[in-house]
Amino acid sequence: MAMSYEAIRKLVSRSERRDGALHLTFLCPETGAHVIASVDLDGEGARGVGAARGAVAQAIRFGTRRPDRSDQPGAGLEDQGPGDVAERDAVVRAFRKVHAFFSWDPVAQRWSAARIHEDAGPMIRQLHAHPVHSDAEQELLVRILADIAQADGKADAQEMAFLEEIAAVDDGTARRLAGLGRPSLNDLAVVSDAGTRRTMLMLAWALAFTDEELKPGERQELEYLRGGLGISANQAAELRQAAARFVLDTVVANTLASGPVLAWEMRMLHESADHLGLPAEEVELSVAAHRRRFSAAAA
């Protein structure tokens, strides 16, 4: 079965228990692409849009093809014993959160990141089609994200740690880039590829959406970035919705990973959709899509 521990553990290149949680790196054997996920061992965890920040960080790594600085391929669960029941369950729950970055190959009987999932949302499709390749553009992306993080004042320690995690292998890189301040219009104009410009704005929206409240300063900076990157209002609206759907899908996946959706969890999902500016039916569509994927993978 695709969504079984035996199928999933072959992807695990790193596993660490820390602070009551299991932190995993899933590594694609074909492409070398890695996806990071964490899950509480007790089955509980953060809820709402704030819990999507880790998935946004993963999307940024995926969109820039940045390696995980601590990843050591082949060091995970492949050659280990079955582990305790709680850890095996946690591995499956963690993979369910991020499985949209993979697709199941029924011939090879394995998960792969060589192709995106047929149900992958517009944000993952955009990242797949238009990654941020060059070092200069990746540094500009970090400056853009730092600008959003600091839009409501000064980035706090958690936000700086987040930026350091996605920025580069070198410690202090994000702090140095954030210290350069808001990217100028000339800085933004050097990005020549239209698809890359759209990816940058979409990721900026995704980061902004992980705040419990989208502040006026963040909206102002997002509009500044839209103009500086030369993206039309209609295109920006599509990118905003793509980012919103990604965050909502992440919240839904996090919720379903722990079992059936309870009444209070469904209320939380609707609150998240409202925060993201999405209609209520998007919740039902996302829940149904995730249940369909999980059921198909478990067959």
N, C-alpha and C positions, 0 to 999 in steps of 0.2 A: 504494500500500500504506500502511495506517494507521501501521505502525511503521517508516516509512522516514524518512530524514533530510529529504527534501523535504516530507513532511507535518508533521514535528515542528518544523522550523526556523521555520515561520510563527508559532509560539507564543513564540519566544524574544524577550523584550524587553530582556534584558541578558545580556551574556556577558563574563566576565573570567578571564584566565589568572593564577593566583597560586599560588605554592608548589607547582608541579608538578601543579596541579589546574585543572579548568575549573569555574567557578562560574556558574550559569545561573539566570535567572528566566523561567519560562514564564507567559505572560499569556493568559487566556481572552478572545477577541475579543468574546464576547457579554456576559459578566458583569463583566469587569474583575478577576476573581479571579486571584491570582498564586500560583504554587507555585515554591519555591526548591529547587534540587538542585545538588550538587557531585559530581564524579567525578574520580578520578585519571587523568591522561592516559596513564600507563603500564599502566593496567588493574588495578593493585593497589590496595589500600586497607584501611581498618580493617575488622575482622571482629567478629562477635559482637554482643551486645546494646549494647555501648558505641557501636557505629557507628550505632545507631538514634536517637541524640540529635538529630541534625539533622532527622530525619523527625518526631520529637515536637515540635520547635520549629515545624516547618511545620504540624503539626496544630493547635497552639495558635494560630498566626496564622490558620489557616483557621477555627477555632472562634470567634475574636474579630473576624474580618474586619479585622485590622490590616494596613495597607499596609506594603510593604517600603520602608524609609526611603530606599533608594538606587535604587528602581525608576524607570526612565524609559521609559514605553511607547513602542514603535516604534523603540527604539534598538538592537535586536538583530540577528539574522541575515537578516531578510526581504530586505533590499536589498543584502546583501553577496554576494561571490563564494562559490563552493562550499567554500572553505577546504581545509586539508590533510586527508588521509585520517584521521589520528589524531584530529583535532578533530571531524570528522563522526561518527566512531565514538563519540567521547566524548559528543556531544550525544544520540545515540540511547540509549546506556547510561544517561545521567543521567535521561532521560525515562522509561525503563523502571522506574527506581526509584520514581517518583512518579506513574505514569500512572493509578493507582487514583483520584486526585482528578479525573480527566477521564473522559469517555466519548466514543466515536467515533460521529459522526453520519454514517451511510452515505449519506444524501441530500445533505447539504451537503458531504460529503467533507472533514470537518475534525474536530479534537478540540475538545471544549467542556466547561466546568465547570458548564454550566447544569443538567445532570443528573448524579447520581452513577453510577458504573459499576454494572452489574447485579450484579456479583460483589463490590461493595464490602463490607468487613467491618463489624461492628457499631459500631466506634468512629467510622468515617467517617460512618455513617448517623446516629449520635447527634449528631455535630458539625453535620451538615447540618440536622437537625431542631431542635436546641436550642443554637444558638450563644450565646456570652456577649456580649450587646449593649451594655449601658450602660457608661459610663466608670467609674462606681463599682464595678460588678461586675468589670470587667476589672482594675481596680487590686486588688480583693480577690483575684482569681485569681493575680496576680503575688505577692501576699503568701503565698498558699497554697503556690505553687510554691517560693518562697524558704524557707518553713518546711520543706518536704521536703528542699530542697538543703542546709539547715543542720542537719538532724536528726541527722547523725553528727558534729556539731561546728560549725565555721565554714565557710561556703561558700568554696571556693577561687576563684582568679582566673578559671579556666575556667567555673565555675558562675555567677559573677557576670556574666561576659561573655555567657553564654547567656541569663540573665535580662534583661540590658540589651537584647539583640537582640530579644526578644519583647515587651518591656514597652511601649514607646512611642517616639515620634520624639525626645522630649527625652532628651538624655544625662543620666545620673545618676538617672533615674526609678526604675529597679529597685533601686539601692542605697538610695535614700530610702525606698522601700516596704519593703524587707527590714529596714531599720533600725527599722521600727515593731514588729518582733517578731511572734510568733505571733498570728494572728487570734483574737480572743476569741470566746466563744460568742455574744455579742451581735452581733459583726461578722458571723458566719456566719449568724445568724438573719435578717438583713435581706434575704437572697436569697429572694424570694417564689416564683419559678417553680420547680416541682419538677424540670422537665427541665434547667434551668440548673444547679441544685444537683448533679444527676447528672453533667452534663458536667464540672463543676469537680473532682469526686472522681475521675472517670475519667482526666482529664488529670494529676492528682496521682499516680495509680498509674502512668501511662505514664512520667512522669519518673522515678519511683522505680525502675522496671524497667530503666532505661538504666544503672544502676550494676551493676558486675559482681557485687556482693554486696548483697542487700537486708538492711540492718542492722536490729537490734531497734528502734533509735530511730526509723527510718523507719516501721516497722510500727506503732509506738505512735502516731506523729503521724497516720498514715493512719486509724487507728481513732478518734482524737480528732476528725478532720475528718468522718468518717462520722457520728458522733454529733451533732456541731455542725450539720451540714447536714441532719439529720433523715432520713437514708437508712437503710432497714432492712438487716439483715445479708444477707438474700437478694438484695436489689437491689445491694448493694455487691459481692457475689460475682460477679454478672453483669457489673458495670462493671470489676471487676478482670480478669475473663477477657477482656473486650473490649479492654482496654488491652494485656494479654499477647499476644493474637492479633495486634494491630496491630504490636507490636514484633517478634514472630516473622515476620510477613509482610514487614516491612521488611528484616529480616536475610536472608530468603529472596530477596527482590527484589534486594538488593545482591549476593547471591551469583550468582544467575542472570544478572544484567546483564553479568557478565564472561565468560559461556560455560557449557558443561556443568558440572554439579556433580561435583567430584572426591570421592574417598573421604574424605579428611581434612576436606573442607568439609561433607560429610554428617554426620560425627561432630560437627563444630562446631555444626551446626544442631540436632542432638539435645541437645547440652549446653545450648544456648540455651533449648530447650523445657523442659528440666529446671529450669533457673534460673527460668523464668517460671511454673513449676507447671503446665505443659501436658502432656498425654499424648503419647507418642512418635508416635502416628498423626497428630497435628496437623502434624508436619513433612511427612509424605507428602502430606497433603491440601493443604497450602499450596504445596508444590513443584508438585503436579499442577495446581492452580488457576492458578498463575503461568505454567506452560508452556502451558496451554490459552489463557490470555489472549494471551500473546505470539504463539502460533501463529495465533490468529484475527485478530490485528491485522496480522500479516505477510501474510495471505492476499490 
